[in-house]
Amino acid sequence: MARKVNAQEYAIKRAEILDVTWRLMYSKGYEQITIKDIIDELKISKGAFYHYFDSKQDLLEGILERLQTQGDKIFEQVMAERGLSTVARLQRFFDSAGRWKVAQKSNILSLLRGWYADENAVIRLRVTESMVRQIAPLLSGLIAQGVAEGELSTPFPDKAGEIALTMLVGMGDAFAKMLLTPNPQIDALQVADHMVAAYNDALERVLGARPGSLHLIDPETTREWFVAGGVQ
């Protein structure tokens, strides 16, 4: 008779399976991962795996759910802060997302090439779609509040959150391309700063924000990627 697993044990083991899947996804590509790879890595039986996930597709949904939860936590923390204007709250969201990535910089840099390999094209698309679906409505609500208060002036607040997130993802992809370049430019930081300035200008124009009031990433965070551990 199988041993009963309490809720805490269940959550811990499920998280371990997701951790291993995430690591293998970077090194091999999601489409190339098999359930056997996962159970061999964890040294568990196939039956034990199926106790936590019904299929490989279910495993993917678990990964997407984890990413959504992380995004939700960042947004909830920002919304819980008191005394912030709408634009300041929006900026805090972008800053918090940037700090979250910097905190995982060593892992991200070591896994970056695998993540952007052709084998992970589908999973990258799914992750982006999942993030936009989950976070964009929350951002759009905040942007609509900014419009009502006169801080922002976009005529499309219902779409503005999706556009802002798409820009954030696009800038991240551009950063990754630079970081993965075999022979990086000597002035990589200068090139990155110019690119960031262009994205920031576009964001303010889309949202109808006061010039200089919003940025997707700040100069210190950019420098963290392109000097203190990224492109030298």
C-alpha positions as CSV (number, residue, x, y, z in Angstrom):
1,M,0.0,0.0,0.0
2,A,1.4,3.4,-1.0
3,R,2.4,5.7,1.8
4,K,0.2,8.8,2.2
5,V,2.0,12.1,1.5
6,N,0.9,15.2,3.4
7,A,0.4,18.5,1.7
8,Q,3.9,19.9,2.7
9,E,5.7,16.8,1.5
10,Y,3.7,16.8,-1.7
11,A,4.6,20.5,-2.4
12,I,8.3,19.9,-1.7
13,K,8.6,16.9,-4.0
14,R,6.6,18.6,-6.7
15,A,9.0,21.6,-6.5
16,E,12.0,19.3,-6.7
17,I,10.6,17.8,-9.9
18,L,10.0,21.3,-11.4
19,D,13.6,22.3,-10.4
20,V,15.1,19.4,-12.2
21,T,12.9,19.9,-15.2
22,W,13.9,23.6,-15.4
23,R,17.6,22.7,-15.2
24,L,17.3,20.0,-17.9
25,M,15.2,22.3,-20.1
26,Y,18.1,24.7,-20.3
27,S,20.8,22.0,-20.9
28,K,18.8,19.8,-23.3
29,G,15.8,21.8,-24.6
30,Y,12.3,21.2,-23.4
31,E,11.3,19.1,-26.5
32,Q,14.3,16.8,-25.9
33,I,13.5,16.1,-22.2
34,T,11.9,12.8,-21.4
35,I,10.2,11.7,-18.3
36,K,13.0,9.1,-17.9
37,D,15.5,11.9,-17.8
38,I,13.7,13.4,-14.9
39,I,13.2,10.3,-12.9
40,D,16.8,9.2,-13.5
41,E,18.0,12.6,-12.2
42,L,15.8,12.4,-9.1
43,K,16.3,8.7,-8.6
44,I,12.6,8.1,-8.2
45,S,10.2,5.6,-9.9
46,K,8.0,6.3,-12.8
47,G,5.0,5.7,-10.5
48,A,6.3,8.3,-8.1
49,F,6.6,10.9,-10.9
50,Y,3.0,10.3,-12.0
51,H,1.8,10.8,-8.5
52,Y,2.8,14.5,-9.0
53,F,2.3,15.1,-12.7
54,D,0.0,13.3,-15.1
55,S,2.1,13.9,-18.2
56,K,4.9,16.0,-19.7
57,Q,2.3,18.6,-20.7
58,D,1.2,18.7,-17.1
59,L,4.8,19.3,-16.1
60,L,4.9,22.3,-18.5
61,E,1.8,23.7,-17.0
62,G,3.5,23.4,-13.6
63,I,6.5,25.4,-14.8
64,L,4.2,28.1,-16.2
65,E,2.2,28.2,-13.0
66,R,5.4,28.7,-11.0
67,L,6.4,31.6,-13.2
68,Q,3.0,33.2,-12.9
69,T,3.1,32.9,-9.1
70,Q,6.5,34.7,-9.1
71,G,5.1,37.5,-11.2
72,D,2.0,37.8,-9.0
73,K,4.2,38.1,-5.9
74,I,6.1,40.9,-7.4
75,F,3.0,42.8,-8.4
76,E,1.3,42.1,-5.0
77,Q,4.3,43.5,-3.1
78,V,4.3,46.6,-5.3
79,M,0.5,47.2,-4.8
80,A,0.9,46.7,-1.0
81,E,3.3,49.6,-0.6
82,R,1.6,52.8,0.7
83,G,2.0,56.3,-0.4
84,L,3.0,55.8,-4.0
85,S,1.6,57.6,-7.0
86,T,0.4,55.5,-9.8
87,V,3.4,56.2,-12.0
88,A,5.7,55.6,-9.0
89,R,4.0,52.2,-8.4
90,L,4.3,51.3,-12.1
91,Q,8.0,52.2,-11.9
92,R,8.4,50.1,-8.7
93,F,7.0,47.1,-10.6
94,F,9.7,47.4,-13.4
95,D,12.4,48.0,-10.8
96,S,11.3,45.0,-8.7
97,A,11.3,42.7,-11.8
98,G,14.8,43.9,-12.7
99,R,16.1,43.3,-9.2
100,W,14.5,39.8,-9.2
101,K,16.5,39.0,-12.3
102,V,19.8,40.5,-11.0
103,A,19.4,38.4,-7.8
104,Q,19.5,35.3,-10.1
105,K,22.2,36.7,-12.4
106,S,24.8,33.9,-12.0
107,N,22.2,31.2,-12.7
108,I,20.7,33.2,-15.6
109,L,24.0,33.8,-17.3
110,S,25.0,30.2,-17.0
111,L,21.8,29.0,-18.5
112,L,21.2,31.8,-21.1
113,R,22.6,30.0,-24.1
114,G,20.5,26.9,-23.5
115,W,17.4,29.1,-23.0
116,Y,17.8,30.8,-26.4
117,A,18.7,27.6,-28.3
118,D,16.3,26.7,-31.1
119,E,15.2,23.7,-29.1
120,N,13.5,26.0,-26.5
121,A,11.7,28.3,-29.0
122,V,8.3,26.8,-28.2
123,I,8.7,27.0,-24.4
124,R,10.0,30.6,-24.7
125,L,6.8,31.5,-26.6
126,R,4.7,29.7,-24.0
127,V,6.4,31.4,-21.1
128,T,6.0,34.8,-22.7
129,E,2.3,34.2,-23.5
130,S,1.7,33.0,-19.9
131,M,3.4,36.1,-18.4
132,V,1.5,38.5,-20.6
133,R,-1.8,36.7,-19.9
134,Q,-1.3,36.8,-16.2
135,I,0.3,40.2,-15.6
136,A,-0.9,42.4,-18.5
137,P,-4.4,42.8,-17.1
138,L,-3.0,43.9,-13.7
139,L,-0.7,46.4,-15.3
140,S,-3.5,47.7,-17.5
141,G,-5.7,48.3,-14.5
142,L,-2.9,50.3,-12.9
143,I,-2.4,52.2,-16.1
144,A,-6.1,53.0,-16.3
145,Q,-5.9,54.3,-12.8
146,G,-3.1,56.6,-13.9
147,V,-5.1,57.8,-16.8
148,A,-8.1,58.6,-14.5
149,E,-5.8,60.5,-12.2
150,G,-4.2,62.5,-15.1
151,E,-0.7,61.0,-14.7
152,L,-0.9,59.1,-17.9
153,S,-2.8,59.8,-21.2
154,T,-2.9,56.7,-23.3
155,P,-6.2,56.3,-25.2
156,F,-5.8,52.5,-24.9
157,P,-5.3,51.6,-21.3
158,D,-6.8,48.2,-21.8
159,K,-4.0,47.2,-24.1
160,A,-1.2,49.3,-22.6
161,G,-0.2,46.6,-20.0
162,E,0.3,44.0,-22.7
163,I,2.3,46.5,-24.8
164,A,4.5,47.4,-21.9
165,L,5.2,43.8,-21.0
166,T,5.9,42.9,-24.6
167,M,8.5,45.8,-24.7
168,L,10.0,44.4,-21.5
169,V,10.4,41.0,-23.0
170,G,11.7,42.4,-26.2
171,M,14.4,44.4,-24.4
172,G,15.3,41.2,-22.4
173,D,15.7,39.3,-25.7
174,A,17.9,42.1,-27.1
175,F,20.1,42.0,-23.9
176,A,20.4,38.2,-24.3
177,K,21.6,38.6,-27.9
178,M,24.3,41.0,-26.8
179,L,25.4,38.8,-23.9
180,L,25.6,35.7,-26.1
181,T,27.6,37.4,-28.9
182,P,30.9,35.5,-29.2
183,N,32.9,38.7,-29.8
184,P,31.1,41.4,-27.9
185,Q,31.6,45.0,-28.7
186,I,34.1,46.9,-26.6
187,D,31.5,49.6,-25.9
188,A,28.8,47.1,-25.1
189,L,27.6,49.1,-22.1
190,Q,27.2,52.2,-24.2
191,V,25.3,50.3,-26.8
192,A,23.1,48.8,-24.1
193,D,22.4,52.2,-22.6
194,H,21.4,53.6,-26.0
195,M,19.0,50.7,-26.6
196,V,17.5,51.1,-23.1
197,A,17.0,54.8,-23.7
198,A,15.1,54.0,-26.9
199,Y,12.9,51.5,-25.1
200,N,12.2,53.9,-22.2
201,D,11.3,56.7,-24.7
202,A,8.9,54.3,-26.4
203,L,7.3,53.2,-23.1
204,E,6.7,56.8,-22.1
205,R,5.1,57.7,-25.5
206,V,2.9,54.6,-25.4
207,L,1.6,55.4,-21.9
208,G,1.5,59.2,-22.3
209,A,3.9,59.6,-19.4
210,R,5.9,62.7,-18.5
211,P,9.4,62.4,-20.2
212,G,11.9,61.0,-17.8
213,S,9.3,59.6,-15.4
214,L,9.4,55.9,-16.4
215,H,12.1,53.4,-17.4
216,L,12.0,49.7,-18.0
217,I,15.4,49.3,-16.4
218,D,17.7,51.7,-14.6
219,P,21.3,52.4,-15.5
220,E,22.7,50.6,-12.4
221,T,20.9,47.4,-13.3
222,T,22.1,47.7,-16.9
223,R,25.6,48.1,-15.7
224,E,25.2,45.1,-13.5
225,W,24.6,42.9,-16.5
226,F,27.2,44.4,-18.9
227,V,30.1,45.1,-16.6
228,A,29.9,43.3,-13.3
229,G,29.4,39.8,-14.7
230,G,28.1,40.0,-18.2
231,V,29.9,41.5,-21.2
232,Q,33.1,43.2,-20.2
